[in-house]
Amino acid sequence: MDTFIQKFAAKVTGKIESFDRVIFKGHLMRLAYADGMEKFVAQQGLRIADFGRFAQTQSERLVLHAKSVAAKHRRPYQYLPRKIRKDDEARRIAERDGIRQGLVCVFSELECCPSFKIAFGQDRPRIQFARRKCLCLYYYFLHPELGLIHVRLQTWLPFVVQVAVNGHDWLAAQMKGARISFEQVDNAFVKIGNFAKAQRLADDFCRLDWPTKLAKLAAFVNPLFNSVLKGQQYYWTVDQAEFATDILFQSRQTLAPLYRELIKHALLCFSAQDVLGFLGKKLTGNFKADVLKDFKTRVEGMRIKHRVGRNWIKMYDKFGLLLRIETVINDPYVFLIRRHGVRKGKRVIGWFPMTKGVTGLPRFAQVARSANHHYLAALSVADDPAPAQELLRLCTRRVQHDQRSYRGFNPAASEDIALFKAILQGQHHLHGFRNTHVRAALYPNASAHPIDTRRLAGRVRRQLKRLHVRGLIARIPHSRRWRVTDNGHAFLGMAIKHHDEIYLTTLRANAA
């Protein structure tokens, strides 16, 4: 990202990175599985055949509680017979009634939820998992610290609760307390008086005591903790996390032409492998998820989204004043992070899948920030190709290093282009690459004989040395891995672009 900021420093006024929308979910772990639900029913002194009646009674208690809370605070309780934008409607009600803090309204809506049902068993009825429609309650609050939030409670067992917050609203409250001047439009800041101080505040979001805050909200909407759920507590997870990197520009006239070039570059140059690399995946024969690229023109402007399975990264210009790169994580298990884990029966520190526990929220920020930065770094060659073209000319010449001569690269040679593409594969963005990775890409049908393997490894080692002496790749300390440098991204990307878009196009035109 630093490369992008430095390149367009004359046009940029600042940057801010923070969580945007975050959805937490609370699960009663004792009731999350059919066996646990059967034990819970037995503890209530009931038969399994009584499960439906018992669940219906508790559901009615939750609905009655919601209506009484709304009446107590003199706020509306409204059943929604069809889908609406509930957040927008809650904001409208708050503005209409002049609500500045506290409960705004309560909505109820029928939705499909994970639940349980009674099924026939071999000896007796059993409780088994099922998806069913049930009434869900949406409590909307103007929280003094979190801004507009909603708490969604499923009124049928196992009473899953969801809390949706917005990191930008939280940051706005923090900046007010710190007396930092800013201008907020919707969920974005178009002006900030002190970017460095604001960023330090934004970084504190993931370190808040979320289990305590969320437990208080859950206790407010679920009165059953005083009776049938006494002694139980929710286990909190991050169901969805959006992390945004916002780069503010001087004016709409400054951002508009650049943004068009960035959109064009992302559409034409980012392959499926690149997108997988941004989002921490490799394209292998076992990879099953779809890799999709989605471009839309909206009222607000153009937006491009790259989706990999249930995660995606998108770019759009917010109000024409800022460039937003946003990573959305719904499935954290595809990301490998270094953490404590169990391997072969021993507790070790190694690369393990990221988990959804709320205490791992800093990891969400780390992974999403890395994805945004890699995306911006890949965009940094757009708009101004002159530096990369100069680097292209320099790297085609022979160089001397340690009394040895290394020939230059030929951007028209298919062998060199194949090497460049192997180096720039998207899966290398996060953890770098090794000789064996490049060898597998260049010689996929090579013999597995040890002599042939050593011969090809030596050939690739000499090719990597040619890149290394020119500063296009660098060794990752304490490892056998390499990473592509900023100059490497500029040169290799420009060489591939020249080869694929200029040389081949010219040859086809001449042949015709």
C-alpha positions in Angstrom: 0.0 0.0 0.0 2.9 2.4 0.7 3.8 2.2 -2.9 0.4 3.3 -4.0 0.3 6.2 -1.4 3.8 7.4 -2.4 3.0 7.3 -6.1 -0.2 9.4 -5.8 0.9 11.5 -2.8 0.2 14.7 -4.6 -3.4 13.7 -4.9 -4.0 12.1 -1.5 -4.9 13.9 1.7 -4.8 10.9 4.0 -5.9 7.4 4.7 -7.8 5.6 7.4 -8.3 1.9 8.0 -11.0 0.4 10.2 -13.7 -2.2 10.5 -16.9 -1.3 8.8 -19.8 -3.6 9.4 -19.2 -6.5 11.9 -21.8 -9.1 12.7 -21.3 -11.1 15.9 -23.3 -14.2 16.7 -23.9 -15.7 20.1 -24.5 -19.5 20.5 -25.7 -21.4 23.6 -23.2 -24.2 23.2 -25.1 -26.6 25.4 -28.1 -26.2 23.1 -26.2 -26.1 19.8 -26.5 -29.9 19.2 -29.3 -32.4 19.3 -27.9 -34.4 22.2 -27.5 -31.2 24.2 -31.0 -30.2 23.4 -32.3 -33.5 24.6 -30.4 -33.2 27.9 -31.8 -29.6 28.3 -35.4 -30.8 27.8 -34.8 -33.6 30.3 -33.5 -31.1 32.9 -36.7 -29.2 32.5 -38.6 -32.3 33.7 -40.1 -32.8 30.2 -40.4 -35.6 27.7 -39.1 -35.2 24.2 -42.7 -35.3 23.0 -43.2 -32.0 25.0 -40.4 -30.2 23.1 -42.7 -28.4 20.6 -45.1 -27.1 23.3 -42.2 -26.0 25.5 -40.4 -24.2 22.7 -43.6 -22.4 21.7 -44.1 -21.2 25.2 -40.6 -19.7 25.4 -41.1 -18.1 22.0 -44.2 -16.4 23.2 -42.4 -15.1 26.3 -39.7 -13.5 24.2 -42.2 -11.8 21.9 -44.2 -10.6 25.0 -40.9 -9.2 26.5 -40.1 -7.4 23.2 -43.6 -5.7 23.2 -43.3 -4.7 26.8 -39.8 -3.3 26.4 -41.0 -1.2 23.4 -44.0 0.0 25.4 -41.9 0.9 28.4 -39.6 3.0 26.3 -42.5 4.4 24.3 -41.0 3.1 21.1 -42.7 1.3 18.2 -43.0 -2.4 17.8 -43.7 -3.3 14.2 -44.2 -6.7 12.5 -42.8 -6.7 9.0 -44.8 -8.8 6.5 -42.2 -8.3 3.8 -38.5 -7.5 3.4 -37.4 -3.9 3.9 -34.1 -2.2 4.5 -34.4 -2.3 8.3 -31.3 -0.2 9.0 -32.6 2.6 6.8 -36.1 2.4 8.4 -34.6 2.6 11.9 -32.6 5.7 11.0 -35.7 7.3 9.6 -37.6 6.6 12.8 -34.7 7.9 15.0 -34.6 11.1 12.9 -38.4 11.5 12.9 -38.7 11.1 16.7 -35.4 12.9 17.6 -33.8 9.8 19.3 -30.2 10.5 20.2 -29.6 7.5 22.5 -31.4 4.3 23.6 -33.9 2.1 22.0 -35.1 3.2 18.6 -37.7 0.5 17.7 -38.3 -3.2 17.6 -39.1 -5.1 14.4 -40.3 -8.7 14.1 -40.1 -10.7 10.9 -40.5 -14.4 9.9 -37.1 -15.8 8.8 -35.6 -19.2 8.2 -33.3 -20.2 11.1 -31.3 -23.2 12.4 -33.4 -25.0 14.9 -34.6 -28.5 15.9 -37.6 -30.8 15.4 -38.9 -34.0 16.8 -38.2 -37.1 14.6 -39.1 -40.8 14.9 -36.3 -42.9 16.5 -35.8 -46.6 16.8 -36.9 -46.8 20.4 -38.2 -43.4 21.2 -38.7 -39.9 19.6 -35.5 -38.0 19.0 -34.6 -34.4 18.6 -32.7 -33.6 15.4 -31.4 -30.5 13.7 -33.7 -28.8 11.2 -34.1 -25.4 9.5 -37.5 -23.8 10.1 -39.2 -20.5 9.9 -39.6 -18.6 13.2 -40.2 -15.1 14.3 -37.0 -13.1 14.7 -36.9 -9.9 16.8 -34.7 -6.9 15.8 -34.0 -4.5 18.6 -32.5 -1.2 17.2 -30.5 1.0 19.5 -28.5 4.2 19.3 -25.7 3.1 21.5 -23.6 5.8 23.2 -20.4 4.1 22.1 -21.3 2.0 19.1 -23.8 4.2 17.3 -26.7 2.6 15.5 -26.7 -1.2 16.1 -29.2 -4.0 16.0 -29.6 -7.1 18.2 -31.5 -9.9 16.4 -32.9 -12.7 18.6 -34.2 -15.9 17.2 -37.4 -16.7 19.2 -37.2 -20.4 18.7 -34.7 -22.7 20.3 -31.7 -22.5 20.4 -32.2 -18.7 20.7 -29.2 -17.7 18.5 -28.5 -14.0 18.9 -26.9 -11.6 16.4 -25.4 -8.2 17.0 -24.5 -5.9 14.1 -22.2 -2.9 14.7 -20.4 -0.5 12.5 -16.8 0.3 13.1 -17.0 3.7 11.5 -19.8 4.8 13.8 -17.7 3.6 16.8 -14.7 5.5 15.5 -16.8 8.7 15.1 -17.8 8.5 18.8 -14.1 8.0 19.7 -12.9 11.0 17.6 -15.6 13.2 19.2 -14.3 12.2 22.6 -10.7 12.9 21.5 -11.7 16.2 20.0 -10.5 15.3 16.5 -12.4 17.2 13.8 -14.0 15.1 11.1 -16.8 15.0 8.6 -18.8 11.8 8.2 -21.1 10.9 5.4 -23.0 7.7 5.9 -20.3 5.1 6.9 -17.3 7.0 5.6 -15.1 9.9 6.7 -14.5 12.5 3.9 -12.4 14.7 6.2 -10.3 14.0 9.3 -8.3 16.6 11.2 -5.6 14.2 12.5 -5.2 11.0 10.6 -2.4 9.5 12.7 -4.4 9.9 16.0 -7.6 8.7 14.3 -5.8 5.6 13.1 -4.6 4.8 16.6 -8.1 5.0 17.9 -9.4 2.8 15.0 -6.9 0.1 15.9 -8.4 -0.2 19.4 -11.8 -1.5 18.0 -10.7 -5.1 17.8 -9.2 -5.0 21.3 -12.4 -4.0 23.1 -13.9 -6.3 25.6 -16.5 -7.6 23.2 -17.7 -10.6 25.2 -18.8 -8.4 28.0 -20.4 -5.8 25.8 -22.3 -8.4 23.8 -23.4 -10.3 26.9 -25.1 -7.1 28.2 -27.0 -6.6 25.0 -28.1 -10.3 24.9 -29.3 -10.1 28.5 -31.4 -7.1 27.7 -33.3 -8.8 24.9 -33.5 -12.4 26.3 -35.2 -12.6 29.7 -35.0 -16.4 29.8 -31.6 -16.1 31.5 -33.5 -15.5 34.7 -35.4 -18.8 34.3 -34.9 -21.7 32.0 -31.5 -20.5 30.7 -30.1 -19.7 34.2 -26.4 -20.5 34.4 -25.9 -20.6 30.7 -24.1 -18.0 28.5 -23.5 -17.2 24.9 -20.3 -18.2 23.1 -19.6 -15.3 20.7 -18.2 -15.6 17.2 -17.5 -13.2 14.3 -20.1 -14.2 11.7 -19.0 -11.5 9.2 -16.3 -8.8 9.2 -15.8 -6.0 6.8 -12.5 -4.2 6.9 -12.0 -1.0 4.8 -9.0 0.9 3.7 -10.1 4.4 2.8 -7.7 6.7 0.8 -9.0 10.2 0.8 -8.3 12.4 -2.3 -8.3 16.2 -2.7 -11.4 16.4 -4.8 -13.8 14.5 -7.1 -11.9 15.9 -10.1 -8.7 14.4 -8.7 -10.0 10.9 -8.1 -12.4 10.4 -11.0 -9.8 9.9 -13.9 -7.5 7.8 -11.7 -10.4 5.6 -10.5 -11.4 4.8 -14.1 -7.8 3.6 -14.7 -7.9 1.5 -11.6 -11.2 -0.1 -12.5 -9.8 -0.9 -16.0 -6.7 -2.4 -14.6 -8.5 -4.5 -12.1 -10.9 -5.8 -14.8 -8.2 -6.6 -17.3 -5.2 -7.6 -15.3 -6.3 -9.4 -12.1 -6.6 -13.1 -12.8 -8.3 -15.7 -10.6 -5.0 -16.7 -9.2 -4.3 -13.0 -8.2 -7.6 -12.8 -6.4 -7.0 -16.1 -4.6 -3.6 -14.8 -3.5 -5.1 -11.6 -2.2 -7.6 -13.7 -0.1 -5.1 -16.2 1.1 -5.9 -19.2 -1.2 -4.0 -21.3 -3.8 -5.5 -22.5 -7.1 -5.0 -26.2 -6.9 -6.8 -29.3 -8.2 -8.6 -29.6 -4.9 -9.9 -26.1 -4.8 -13.7 -26.2 -5.1 -15.0 -22.6 -4.6 -16.0 -20.3 -7.4 -13.7 -17.4 -8.2 -16.0 -14.6 -9.6 -15.4 -11.1 -10.8 -18.4 -8.7 -10.6 -18.6 -5.2 -12.0 -21.5 -2.9 -11.4 -22.3 0.7 -12.2 -24.4 2.2 -9.4 -25.9 5.6 -8.7 -22.9 6.3 -6.4 -20.4 5.1 -9.0 -18.6 2.0 -10.3 -17.8 -0.9 -8.1 -15.8 -4.1 -8.7 -16.0 -7.2 -6.5 -13.8 -10.3 -6.6 -15.4 -13.2 -4.8 -13.7 -16.4 -3.7 -16.2 -18.8 -2.1 -17.8 -16.9 0.8 -15.1 -14.2 1.1 -14.6 -11.2 -1.2 -12.6 -8.1 -1.8 -14.1 -5.0 -3.5 -13.2 -1.6 -4.7 -15.4 1.5 -5.1 -15.2 5.3 -4.9 -17.2 6.5 -2.0 -19.0 9.8 -2.8 -16.3 10.4 -5.4 -14.0 11.6 -2.6 -12.3 8.5 -1.4 -11.1 5.2 -2.7 -12.2 2.3 -0.6 -10.7 -1.2 -0.7 -12.8 -3.5 1.5 -12.2 -7.2 2.4 -15.3 -9.1 3.7 -14.6 -12.3 5.6 -17.5 -14.7 6.1 -15.4 -17.9 6.1 -12.2 -17.4 8.2 -11.2 -21.0 8.1 -9.6 -20.7 4.6 -7.0 -18.3 6.0 -3.9 -19.8 7.6 -2.3 -17.9 10.5 0.5 -18.6 12.9 -1.0 -19.6 16.3 -1.0 -22.3 18.9 -2.5 -25.5 17.8 -2.3 -29.3 18.2 -0.4 -31.3 15.6 0.3 -35.0 16.1 -0.9 -34.8 19.6 1.5 -32.0 20.6 0.7 -28.3 21.2 2.9 -26.3 18.8 3.0 -22.9 17.1 2.5 -23.2 13.4 0.2 -22.4 10.5 -3.4 -23.3 11.4 -6.8 -22.1 10.0 -8.1 -18.9 11.6 -11.2 -19.4 13.8 -14.4 -17.5 14.3 -14.1 -16.8 18.0 -14.6 -13.2 18.9 -11.3 -13.0 20.7 -9.7 -13.6 17.3 -11.0 -10.3 16.0 -7.4 -8.8 15.8 -6.6 -11.6 13.4 -9.5 -10.6 11.1 -8.1 -7.1 11.0 -4.6 -8.5 10.3 -5.7 -10.7 7.4 -8.1 -8.2 5.9 -5.6 -5.4 6.1 -3.0 -7.6 4.4 -5.4 -8.4 1.6 -6.3 -4.7 1.1 -2.6 -3.8 1.0 -1.7 -6.5 -1.5 -4.6 -5.3 -3.7 -3.4 -1.7 -3.6 0.1 -2.7 -4.3 -1.1 -4.6 -7.4 -2.9 -1.5 -8.5 0.1 0.8 -8.0 1.3 0.2 -11.6 -1.9 1.6 -13.0 -2.3 5.1 -14.4 1.4 6.1 -14.6 3.4 3.5 -16.6 6.5 5.7 -17.1 8.5 4.5 -14.1 7.8 0.8 -14.9 8.7 1.4 -18.6 12.1 2.9 -17.5 12.6 -0.1 -15.3 11.7 -2.3 -18.2 14.5 -0.8 -20.3 17.1 -1.2 -17.5 16.3 -4.8 -16.8 16.8 -5.8 -20.4 20.5 -5.0 -20.2 23.3 -7.2 -19.0 24.5 -6.5 -15.4 27.7 -7.4 -13.5 27.5 -8.7 -9.9 30.4 -10.3 -7.9 32.5 -10.4 -11.0 29.9 -12.4 -12.9 27.8 -11.3 -15.8 24.0 -11.9 -15.9 22.2 -11.4 -19.2 19.1 -9.3 -19.4 15.5 -10.4 -19.8 13.6 -10.3 -23.1 10.0 -9.3 -22.7 9.2 -10.8 -26.1 10.6 -14.2 -25.2 8.0 -16.7 -24.1 10.4 -18.4 -21.7 11.0 -15.2 -19.8 7.3 -14.4 -19.7 6.5 -17.9 -18.4 9.0 -17.2 -15.6 7.4 -13.9 -14.8 3.9 -15.4 -14.6 5.1 -18.2 -12.4 6.7 -15.7 -10.0 3.6 -13.4 -9.9 1.1 -16.2 -9.2 -1.5 -14.9 -6.7 -0.9 -17.5 -4.1 2.7 -16.2 -3.6 1.4 -12.8 -2.3 1.0 -13.9 1.3 3.8 -16.3 2.0 6.3 -15.9 -0.8 7.5 -18.7 -3.1 10.3 -21.3 -3.3 12.3 -22.9 -6.1 10.0 -25.9 -6.1 6.9 -23.6 -6.7 8.4 -22.0 -9.7 9.7 -25.3 -11.0 6.2 -26.9 -10.7 4.7 -23.9 -12.7 7.4 -24.0 -15.4 7.8 -27.7 -15.8 4.5 -29.3 -14.8 5.2 -32.5 -16.8 8.8 -33.0 -15.7 10.1 -36.4 -14.7 10.3 -37.1 -11.0 13.7 -38.8 -11.4 16.2 -37.3 -8.9 18.7 -36.4 -11.6 16.0 -34.5 -13.6 14.8 -32.8 -10.5 18.3 -31.5 -9.6 18.9 -30.4 -13.1 15.7 -28.3 -13.2 16.2 -27.0 -9.7 19.6 -25.7 -10.8 18.1 -24.1 -13.9 15.4 -22.3 -11.8 18.0 -21.3 -9.3 20.0 -19.5 -12.0 16.9 -17.8 -13.3 16.0 -16.6 -9.7 19.6 -15.3 -9.4 19.1 -13.1 -12.5 16.0 -11.6 -10.8 17.7 -11.2 -7.5 20.8 -9.3 -8.8 18.4 -6.8 -10.3 16.5 -6.3 -7.1 13.3 -7.8 -8.5 13.0 -10.5 -5.9 14.4 -10.6 -2.3 15.0 -13.5 0.1 12.6 -13.7 3.1 14.8 -13.8 6.2 15.3 -17.2 7.9 13.6 -19.1 5.2 14.2 -20.6 1.7 11.4 -18.4 0.3 11.5 -15.4 -1.9 9.2 -12.4 -2.3 8.6 -10.0 -5.2 9.9 -6.5 -4.5 8.1 -3.3 -5.4 10.4 -2.9 -8.5 9.7 -6.6 -9.2 5.9 -6.0 -9.3 6.4 -3.0 -11.6 8.8 -4.7 -14.0 7.2 -8.2 -14.2 3.7 -6.8 -14.5 4.7 -4.4 -17.2 6.6 -7.0 -19.1 3.6 -9.4 -19.1 1.3 -6.5 -20.2 3.7 -5.5 -23.0 3.9 -9.1 -24.2 0.2 -10.0 -24.0 -1.3 -6.7 -25.1 1.3 -5.2 -27.5 3.6 -7.8 -29.0 0.9 -10.4 -29.6 -1.7 -7.9 -30.8 0.8 -6.4 -33.3 1.8 -9.9 -34.6 -1.9 -10.8 -35.1 -2.6 -7.6 -36.9 0.4 -8.1 -39.2 -0.5 -11.7 -39.8 -4.0 -10.7 -40.9 
